[in-house]
């Protein structure tokens, strides 16, 4: 299969997350003591750094946000991670503020002491940072070269770059391997003194689909979901609804909130800090929940809505049985989330009983 940004992002999350019971994933970052601080955690760089970059004509993103931000409190080390299907060059076309090199230059300018101070951690001067770019296999050497060119330009602008390295994600018949660029030296134990073919982080049988159960089933900031990602998202939301509603049907009145649905569907919801992407995801799920509520109301279920809380009232044993039948029906299992409608792009925060 071809790698996608969402596949790479979820792989990196799994390497930080508690390993699944099957043992097919080796969470090398977690093994080493790293924790996931946030997904899409943006920060603003100091005015002095921005001014130096501007004076030197260095294209620069003023508020960067790495795909993942890991931290290691014992070693006082930040590990920002960016996921890219392909490497890119250091040169930015005039006026292109969205070029990937602008983000890279900004992330290279974020020192550990600044990040620790920004996030309010004690003894910020003791913290360090290492920037890691994860790219598709065979792209790591080119990505390492770009990071080197950008670091040199920052030094010319009197900005001390943080150390950085590129990591290749290699897909093989027996698993997923990580391999560093020759010039990279990453402060992660499993990535030091690597064998020539890299370190295997996911074990696979020959012909097995390498895509793990996505902890983050869709990220609107990356782009439209492909067919697999869309199917995963639908199944996760339906599973969350079935669990939350089904487990409360013995009560005559109960509530289910949108936040509960999101937290049940997305295990990493609490650390997803990219507000724009999370809002787009939230709105997509809200559109789908609206469709489910409309179907349930047609069966005679009394559902009241108060802001983002759904209140089920007058639940008799007969009504409960009817809801259970719907939640196991083909019409429910085959429902689709409208990820492309105009409504998903809107901010629904002001809507209450009318939606």
C-alpha positions in Angstrom: 0.0 0.0 0.0 1.0 3.6 -0.5 1.7 5.5 2.7 -0.7 8.4 3.5 -0.1 11.3 6.0 -2.8 9.8 8.3 -1.2 6.3 8.2 2.1 7.8 9.2 0.5 9.9 11.9 -1.3 7.0 13.5 1.9 4.8 13.3 3.8 7.5 15.3 1.0 7.7 17.8 1.0 4.0 18.3 4.8 4.1 19.0 3.9 6.4 21.9 0.7 4.8 23.1 0.3 1.7 25.3 1.0 -1.4 23.2 -2.0 -3.4 22.1 -2.4 -6.8 23.8 -1.5 -8.6 20.5 2.1 -7.4 20.9 2.5 -6.7 17.1 3.5 -3.1 17.8 6.7 -2.1 19.6 6.1 1.4 21.0 9.7 2.5 20.9 9.0 6.1 22.1 6.9 4.9 25.1 9.6 2.2 25.9 12.1 5.1 26.2 9.9 7.1 28.6 8.4 9.6 26.1 4.8 10.7 26.5 2.4 12.2 24.0 1.9 15.9 25.0 -0.3 16.8 22.1 -1.4 16.3 18.5 -1.1 19.5 16.4 0.0 21.5 19.4 0.7 25.0 18.0 2.9 27.6 19.6 4.1 31.1 18.8 7.8 31.7 18.4 9.5 34.7 20.2 9.3 38.1 18.5 13.1 38.3 18.4 13.4 35.0 16.4 10.7 36.1 14.0 12.4 39.5 13.5 15.8 37.8 12.8 14.3 35.5 10.3 12.5 38.4 8.6 15.6 40.5 8.4 17.5 37.6 6.8 14.7 36.9 4.4 14.2 33.4 5.7 10.7 32.1 5.0 9.2 31.3 8.3 5.9 30.2 9.9 5.1 32.4 12.9 2.9 29.8 14.6 4.1 26.3 13.8 2.4 23.1 15.1 4.2 19.7 14.8 2.0 16.7 14.0 3.0 15.2 17.3 4.8 16.7 20.3 6.4 14.2 22.7 8.1 15.0 26.0 10.4 13.1 28.4 10.2 14.7 31.8 13.0 12.7 33.3 15.4 13.6 30.6 13.8 17.0 30.1 13.6 16.5 26.3 11.0 17.5 23.7 10.6 15.4 20.5 8.4 17.2 17.9 7.5 14.9 15.1 6.4 15.8 11.6 5.0 13.2 9.2 5.5 13.6 5.4 4.9 11.2 2.6 7.7 12.8 0.6 10.7 14.9 1.4 10.8 18.5 0.2 13.5 21.0 -0.7 14.6 24.0 1.4 13.8 26.7 -1.2 10.4 28.5 -0.9 8.8 30.1 -4.0 8.2 33.8 -3.4 5.0 34.5 -1.6 4.3 30.9 -0.7 3.8 31.1 3.0 2.3 27.6 3.2 5.4 25.8 1.8 6.5 23.0 4.0 10.0 24.5 4.4 8.4 27.5 6.3 7.1 25.1 9.0 10.4 23.2 9.1 12.4 26.4 9.6 10.0 27.4 12.4 10.2 24.1 14.2 14.0 24.1 13.9 13.9 27.5 15.7 12.0 26.1 18.7 14.5 25.3 21.4 13.7 23.0 24.3 14.0 25.9 26.8 11.6 28.0 24.9 9.0 25.2 24.6 9.3 24.4 28.3 8.8 28.0 29.1 5.9 28.3 26.7 4.1 25.3 28.2 4.8 26.4 31.7 7.2 23.6 32.8 9.6 24.1 35.7 13.3 24.8 35.1 12.8 25.6 31.4 16.5 26.3 31.0 17.2 22.6 31.6 15.1 21.4 28.7 16.3 20.4 25.2 14.6 19.5 21.9 15.2 17.3 18.9 13.1 17.6 15.8 12.2 14.4 14.0 10.8 14.2 10.4 9.2 10.8 9.6 9.0 10.2 5.8 8.3 7.3 3.5 11.1 4.9 3.0 14.0 6.0 0.7 13.1 9.6 1.4 15.0 10.0 4.6 18.4 11.0 3.1 16.8 13.8 1.0 14.8 15.0 4.0 18.0 15.1 6.2 19.7 17.2 3.5 16.8 19.7 3.6 17.0 19.9 7.4 20.7 20.6 7.1 20.3 23.3 4.6 17.6 25.0 6.6 19.7 24.8 9.8 22.6 26.5 8.0 20.3 29.3 6.9 19.0 29.8 10.4 22.6 30.1 11.7 23.3 32.7 9.1 20.3 34.6 10.5 21.8 34.3 14.0 19.2 31.8 15.1 20.5 28.6 16.8 18.7 25.6 15.3 17.6 22.7 17.3 19.1 19.3 16.3 17.1 17.4 13.8 16.9 14.1 12.0 15.0 12.2 9.3 13.4 8.8 9.8 12.3 6.6 7.0 9.2 4.4 7.3 9.9 1.2 5.3 7.1 -1.2 4.4 8.2 -4.9 4.1 6.4 -8.2 3.9 7.2 -9.1 7.6 6.4 -5.6 9.1 7.1 -1.9 9.3 10.6 -0.8 9.9 12.1 2.5 10.8 15.5 3.5 9.4 17.4 6.7 10.1 19.1 8.9 7.5 22.9 8.2 7.6 23.6 11.6 9.1 20.9 11.5 11.8 21.4 10.7 15.5 18.2 10.6 17.4 18.0 10.5 21.2 15.8 7.4 21.3 17.4 4.2 22.5 15.8 1.9 19.9 16.9 4.2 17.1 20.6 4.1 18.1 23.0 1.6 16.8 20.4 0.3 14.4 20.9 -2.8 12.3 21.4 -2.2 8.6 17.7 -2.9 7.8 16.4 -0.7 10.6 14.2 -1.5 13.6 10.9 -3.4 13.2 8.1 -1.6 15.0 5.1 -3.5 13.6 5.1 -7.2 13.1 3.1 -8.5 10.1 2.3 -11.7 8.4 3.0 -11.9 4.7 0.2 -10.1 2.8 -1.4 -8.6 6.0 -2.7 -5.1 5.8 -0.1 -2.8 7.5 -2.7 -0.3 8.6 -3.3 -0.4 12.3 -6.5 0.4 14.0 -6.4 4.2 13.7 -6.4 6.0 17.0 -7.2 9.1 15.0 -9.5 7.9 12.2 -9.6 11.2 10.3 -7.8 14.6 10.4 -9.5 17.3 8.3 -6.2 19.3 8.3 -4.6 16.6 6.2 -7.4 16.5 3.6 -10.4 14.3 2.6 -10.5 10.8 4.0 -9.8 8.0 1.6 -12.2 5.0 1.5 -10.4 3.1 4.2 -10.2 6.1 6.5 -13.8 7.0 6.0 -14.9 3.4 6.8 -12.9 3.4 10.0 -14.4 6.7 11.1 -17.9 5.5 10.4 -17.4 2.3 12.3 -15.8 4.1 15.3 -18.6 6.6 15.7 -21.3 3.9 15.3 -19.6 1.7 17.9 -19.4 4.7 20.3 -23.1 5.4 19.8 -24.1 1.8 20.3 -22.1 1.5 23.5 -23.2 4.8 25.1 -26.9 4.5 24.2 -27.1 0.7 24.7 -25.5 0.7 28.1 -28.1 3.3 29.5 -31.4 1.9 28.1 -32.4 0.4 31.4 -32.9 3.9 32.9 -36.2 5.7 32.3 -34.3 8.9 31.5 -30.7 9.2 30.5 -28.3 11.6 28.7 -25.5 11.2 26.1 -23.3 14.2 25.3 -21.5 14.9 22.0 -18.2 15.0 24.0 -18.8 11.5 25.3 -19.3 10.3 21.8 -16.1 11.9 20.6 -14.1 10.6 23.5 -15.4 7.1 22.9 -14.8 7.2 19.2 -11.3 8.8 19.3 -9.1 7.5 22.1 -6.6 10.4 21.7 -9.4 13.1 21.6 -8.1 14.8 24.8 -4.6 15.4 23.4 -5.8 16.6 19.9 -4.9 20.3 20.2 -5.4 21.3 16.6 -8.6 23.3 17.2 -9.5 23.8 13.5 -9.0 20.1 12.7 -10.8 19.0 15.8 -13.7 21.3 15.1 -14.1 19.9 11.5 -14.1 16.4 12.9 -16.6 17.4 15.6 -18.9 18.9 13.1 -18.8 15.8 10.9 -19.7 13.6 13.8 -22.5 16.1 14.8 -24.0 15.8 11.3 -24.1 12.0 11.6 -25.6 12.1 15.1 -28.3 14.4 13.8 -29.2 11.7 11.2 -29.3 9.0 13.9 -31.5 11.1 16.2 -33.9 11.7 13.3 -34.2 8.0 12.7 -34.7 7.2 16.3 -37.4 9.9 16.6 -39.3 8.3 13.7 -39.7 5.1 15.8 -41.4 7.2 18.6 -38.4 7.7 20.9 -38.6 11.0 22.8 -35.2 12.7 22.5 -34.7 16.2 23.7 -31.6 18.3 22.9 -30.0 20.8 25.2 -26.9 22.3 23.6 -24.7 19.3 22.9 -26.5 16.9 25.3 -29.1 14.4 24.0 -31.7 13.5 26.7 -33.7 10.3 26.2 -36.9 10.4 28.2 -39.8 8.0 28.9 -37.8 5.0 28.1 -40.0 2.0 28.7 -38.9 -1.7 28.2 -40.7 -1.6 24.9 -39.0 1.6 23.8 -35.6 0.2 24.9 -36.1 -2.9 22.9 -37.0 -0.9 19.8 -33.8 1.2 20.2 -31.7 -1.9 20.5 -33.2 -3.3 17.4 -32.4 -0.1 15.5 -28.8 -0.1 16.8 -28.2 -3.6 15.4 -30.1 -3.0 12.2 -28.5 -2.9 8.7 -29.8 0.7 8.2 -27.7 1.8 11.2 -24.6 -0.3 10.4 -24.5 1.0 6.8 -25.1 4.7 7.6 -22.5 7.1 6.2 -21.0 10.2 7.7 -21.3 13.2 5.4 -17.6 14.3 5.4 -18.0 16.5 2.4 -21.1 18.6 3.0 -21.0 22.4 3.4 -22.4 21.9 6.9 -19.3 20.1 8.1 -17.1 23.1 7.4 -19.2 25.4 9.5 -18.9 26.2 13.2 -22.0 24.8 14.8 -21.1 26.1 18.3 -24.0 28.5 18.5 -26.6 25.9 17.6 -28.7 24.2 20.2 -32.2 22.8 20.0 -32.6 23.8 16.3 -30.0 21.5 14.8 
